[in-house]
Amino acid sequence: MDMFSFTFLAFVFLLAQEATADHVGRTATVGTEHHVRGSIGAIVDDSNRAGKEQKVAMEMAIKDFYDRTNQSFDLHMKICRGEQPYQEALAAWDLINKQEVQAIISPGTWEGASLVAEIGNQAKIPVLSIADSTPLWALKRWPFLLQASPNQNAQMKAIAAIVQSWEWHQITVIYEDIDSFRSGVMPHLSEALQEVGAEISNLLALSPFSSPSLSKELERLKGEQCRVFVVHLSLPLAVQLFERAKEMNMMEIDYVWITTDPLTSLVHSLNASTISSMRGTLGIKSYFPQENPNFQDFYNRFRRKYSLENPEEEDNHEPGTFAVQAYDAVWTVCLAMRESSKGGKQLLDKMMLSEFNGLSGKARFLDRRVAPAHRFQVINVIGKSYNELGFWSDRLGFSVTIDEKSQYNPSMRGLGQVFWPGGPLITPRGWTPPTDAKPLIIGVPTKSSFKKYVNVILGNSTNTTHFDGFAIDLFKATVERLPFYLPYNFTSYNGTYDNIVKQVHLKKFDAVIGDIAIVSKRYQHAEFTIPYTESGLVMIVPARPQSSSDRAWLFMKPFTKAMWVLIGAITVYNGFVIWLIERKHCPEFKGSGLNQMGTLLSLAFTTLFSLHGGKLHSNLSRMAMLVWLFVALVLTQTFTANLTTILTLQRLEPTVSDVESLRKGNAVVGNCRGSFVASYLEEALEIHPRNIKNYDSPAEYVQALRSQEIAAAFLEVPYAKLFLAKYCKEFTTAGPTFKVGGFGYVFPKGSPLLPEVNKALLKVFESGELLDLETSMITSQRCVDMEMIDDISSLSPSSFWVLFLLTAGTSTAALVVYVVAHKLFGHRTIWTLVLAVMRHWWHLRKSFSRRVSITERSGNFSNTYNSRTQV
């Protein structure tokens, strides 16, 4: 039976029981004795706090409108006390047919509002719903329905922002089992959580009526690992929930409770014993500008009126969100009626166009909905009251105050200290291992090609399985650094790597560890930790000795080109200096220009291998020659040592240079069986599938490469390190390193363990333990092999600049002295030159001393003369 059929039966029931319909409730009329311009109907339930606030607020709105505009409207308020939605339908029928109201303000529950909307739509009477949430489809079904309360979409973003601030990843939602939440609020909450990397892990739907199974449901949630609960309930049901949760010790350390606006807006009305059961709860509350003078006046008058009408309640008389929304809803109808003397569609159009500054801010409709709220208040229940932590604004974030100077932060952490359940100041993790301490079932692949990474040994006699390898050791080291105890059991899996990742999605495994490559397509089934190995794919090919044509110039390898040029230049320069100084004494240095050039070059290079000190006549040339021979000795010995090392090495070069040559030659290549590499070779490197072969072990690769069954093997970088460490004499890498994901551990999507494992992995990295494990693994495979020539660097001038500076400086000094002596003293010897220089220096010094003495005597005479003149 659909909603329309149910409403039709209610009509029949009303007509049949018209004489006794008064048992549904009473009608209270609020107005003045002046001319009445219209009638407004309202349906409230004054048996709860929300209904009481709405009743007082609507009565105040009618009076305030008259006081400010001198225009009077009747407010026919139908009081319904019951939990059956059909009572609201009967009340709406009575208001339309007996009171002849022109608009109806519907109750605060969606079940009743939907029935009233059906009746109003048939009578063409506008209905303003102040229910906490109205599904979008309802506005399409009933054209005369307006949503007078802001939708919950932005509020769901605020909750997601709180979840993101504290890095929680899984949420349990406890909600009232009504259609409006499932079709209206839930999709927005789920979407908002996904945007911040969180998800809804559990749903608990509670009946609007008292649920005897509440304790059983809470016990079930207590056994789960998620400890973050979002509560979207009406006040009576929420009070029952928190009292039961406190009895079950679910308001203690590690628990997080977040309440939505329909409940948080009524926290101020709770008595001390009830609010104490919510200690540590965070709440999202609608914000309205309390500093507004109109609101302050309303606030004071509301407290007085509410206390008079409800003397039995404690000193909790402040107006909440329901009061503010009801007050603005009445003003919306009154303003529309003032502009339109007719009802029906014309009145509906006027209401949709109305715009004024209400208690909740600027009130206006967009697509028959009140403009959504973009700002909420964040509160924290402490003791017997609550603390206002700050505010959240859409697209801005959190702030302590609301003004032009407010500083916004995407995280809630800047709002100050939060008092969490149980009283701890440390932020709860948001999850805990299940109370039954059930170990995690961790899958381990058995088909790893490189057993040094993952080795699963099945015991035949003992019926036990042994797990070891680099990936296993690293995982154990990571678990040791977790801030909590994590029990787990390894389980072998004999399948492909893609399938073992799918088992996590199918909940066969709680996690998977091993040499699992991080590939984009696997993210649709699970999530990965940060990579614990280098990322990349390389090509392994056989190596061969370098060709003879390449080895013909090995004698040049000891020195760089710059070094050779510098040696030649300094040799020629030193020969030139010696030739210039000795050419006057040696007849063989004379002759034609060509003969002298040949003699110069011969002299320059023979000085590298023989000492001509006995044939030299000048001490200047002997000095330059001596220094140059010392430098030449060092250079020749260094060259000999470096060349000897190079000639004793065998240089290897790859047989295949790059992937393009493989494609052109239609060559066959190999890869690990069951890995993602095969698809990468086909799609990214464009190698034909028939040219790709699968292998299961390094030994199979070696055999295939030796027999030329394949021209190259494509291995991930971690595998390539192990392979080359063992077979470094025969194989080498060629071509570029192709960027692909490294190895990582696999966890379910949204797993709260994932961020904790990532943190622990980083601690292993930073402690150096990862490097130690990797070094130990590779060292165990290292073979003894000659180094490559490329590993021996040629020597450059930077290694000998002091020697070159010494010989060049000595030769230059000899050249300068020779040129100066030749110009000033002709062909005198160096010792005659030195004696002449010393004699000249002595005469200059003597002349300078004589001038100083004369100057001093002249000064003394002048002083004596001046003294006598003064006397």
HUQUI-V27803 format. One record per backbone hydrogen bond with DSSP energy under -0.5 kcal/mol. NH is the residue of the N-H (numbers start at 0). CO is the residue of the C=O. Records with the same first field share a line. If there is no record, write none. Layout:
BEGIN
NH->CO / CO
END
This chain:
BEGIN
5->1
6->2
7->3
8->4
9->5
10->6
11->7
12->8
13->9
14->10
15->11
16->12
17->14
19->16
20->17
22->19
23->20
24->21
25->78
27->25 / 76
29->27 / 74
30->28
36->71
39->73
40->102
41->75
42->104
43->77
45->43
47->44
51->47
52->48
53->49
54->50
55->51
56->52
57->53
58->54
59->55
60->56
61->57
62->58
63->59
64->60
65->61
66->62
67->63
68->64
69->65
71->34
73->37
74->29
75->39 / 73
76->27 / 74
77->41 / 75
78->25 / 76
79->43 / 77
80->23 / 78
81->79
84->82
86->83
87->84
88->84
89->85
90->86
91->87
92->88
93->89
94->90
95->91
96->92
97->93
98->93
100->94
101->38
102->38
103->125
104->40
105->103 / 127
112->108
113->109
114->110
115->111
116->112
117->113
118->114
119->115
120->116
121->117
122->118
123->119
124->119
125->101
126->143
127->103
128->126 / 145
129->106 / 127
131->107
137->134
138->134 / 135
139->135
140->136
141->137
142->140
144->141
145->126
146->367
147->128 / 145
148->128
155->151
156->152
157->153
158->154
159->155
160->156
161->157
162->158
163->159
164->160
165->161
166->163
167->162
170->198
171->227
172->201
173->171 / 229
174->172 / 203
175->231
176->205
177->175
180->177
181->177
182->178
183->179
184->179
185->180
187->183
188->184
189->185
190->186
191->187
192->188
193->189
194->190
195->191 / 192
196->193
197->192
198->168
200->170 / 198
201->170
203->172
205->174 / 203
211->209
213->210
216->212
217->213
218->214
219->215
220->216
221->217
222->218
223->220
226->429
227->429
228->226 / 255
229->171
230->228 / 257
231->173 / 229
237->233
238->234
239->235
240->236
241->237
242->238
243->239
244->240
245->241
246->242
247->243
248->245
249->244
254->251
255->226
257->228
258->281
259->230
262->259
263->259
264->260
265->262
266->263
268->265
269->266
274->270
275->271
276->272 / 273
277->274
278->275
279->380
280->277
281->256
282->378
283->258
284->376
286->374
289->287
291->288
295->291
296->292
297->293
298->294
299->295
300->296
301->297
302->298
303->299
304->300
305->301
306->302
307->303
308->304
309->305
312->309
315->313
323->319
324->320
325->321
326->322
327->323
328->324
329->325
330->326
331->327
332->328
333->329
334->330
335->331
336->332
337->333
338->334
339->335
345->342
346->342
347->343
348->344
349->345
350->346
351->347
352->348
353->349 / 350
355->362
357->355 / 360
360->357
362->355 / 360
363->361
364->351 / 353
365->368
368->365
369->146
370->363
375->391
376->284
377->389
378->282 / 376
379->386
380->280
381->384
384->381
386->379
388->377 / 386
389->377
390->398
391->375
392->396
393->373
395->392
396->392
397->408
398->390
402->400
405->402
407->405
408->397
413->410
414->411
415->412
419->417 / 423
420->254 / 279
421->250
422->419
423->420
431->224
436->433
439->486
441->439 / 488
442->440 / 510
443->490
444->512
445->492
450->448
452->449
453->449
454->467
456->454 / 465
457->455
458->456 / 463
459->457
462->458
465->456
467->454
469->451
470->452
471->452
472->468
473->469
474->470
475->471
476->472
477->473
478->474
479->475
480->476 / 477
481->478
488->439
490->441
492->443
494->492
496->673
499->495
500->496
501->497
502->498
503->499 / 500
504->500
505->501
506->503
507->502
508->502
509->440
510->440
511->745
512->442
515->513 / 743
516->514
517->741
518->516
521->518
522->518 / 519
523->520
524->521
525->521
526->746
528->744
531->742
532->742
536->737
537->714
538->733
539->537 / 712
540->731
542->729
543->652
545->650
549->546
550->546
551->547
552->549
553->550
555->552
556->553
558->555
559->794
563->559
564->560
565->561
566->562
567->563
568->564
569->565
570->566
571->567
572->568
573->569
574->570
575->571
576->572
577->573
578->574
579->575
580->576
581->577
582->578
584->581
585->581
586->584
588->585
589->586
595->591
596->592
597->593
598->594
599->595
600->596
601->597
602->598
603->599
604->600
605->601
606->602
607->604
608->605
609->605
611->609
614->611
615->611 / 612
621->617
622->618
623->619
624->620
625->621
626->622
627->623
628->624
629->625
630->626
631->627
632->628
633->629
634->630
635->631
636->632
637->633
638->634
639->635
640->636
641->637
642->638
643->639
644->640
645->641
646->642
647->643
648->645
650->648
652->543
654->541
661->657
662->658
663->659
664->660
665->662
666->661
668->690
669->711
670->692
672->694
674->671
679->675
680->676
681->677
682->678
683->679
684->679
686->680
690->687
691->688
692->668 / 690
694->670
697->448
700->696
701->697
702->698
703->699
704->700
705->701
706->702
707->704
708->703
709->703
710->667
711->667
712->539
713->669
714->537 / 712
716->535
718->715
719->715
720->716
721->717
722->718
723->719
724->720
725->721
726->722
729->726
730->726
731->540
733->538
737->536 / 735
739->737
740->517
743->515
745->511
746->526
747->509
750->747
753->750
754->750
755->751
756->752
757->753
758->754
759->755
760->756
761->757
762->758
763->759
764->760
765->761
766->762
767->763 / 764
768->763
769->763
771->767
772->768
773->769
774->770
775->771
776->772
777->773
778->774
779->775
780->777
781->777 / 778
782->724
784->782
790->787
791->788
792->790
794->557
798->795
799->796
800->796
803->799
804->800
805->801
806->802
807->803
808->804
809->805
810->806
811->807
812->808
813->809
814->810
815->811
816->812
817->813
818->814
819->815
820->816
821->817
822->818
823->819
824->820
825->821
827->824
832->828
833->829
834->830
835->831
836->832
837->833
838->834
839->835
840->836
841->837
842->838
843->839
844->840
845->841
846->842
847->843
848->844
849->845
850->846
851->847
852->848
853->849
854->850
855->851
856->852
857->853
858->854
859->855
860->856
861->857
862->858
863->859
864->860
865->861
866->862
867->863
868->864
869->865
870->866
END
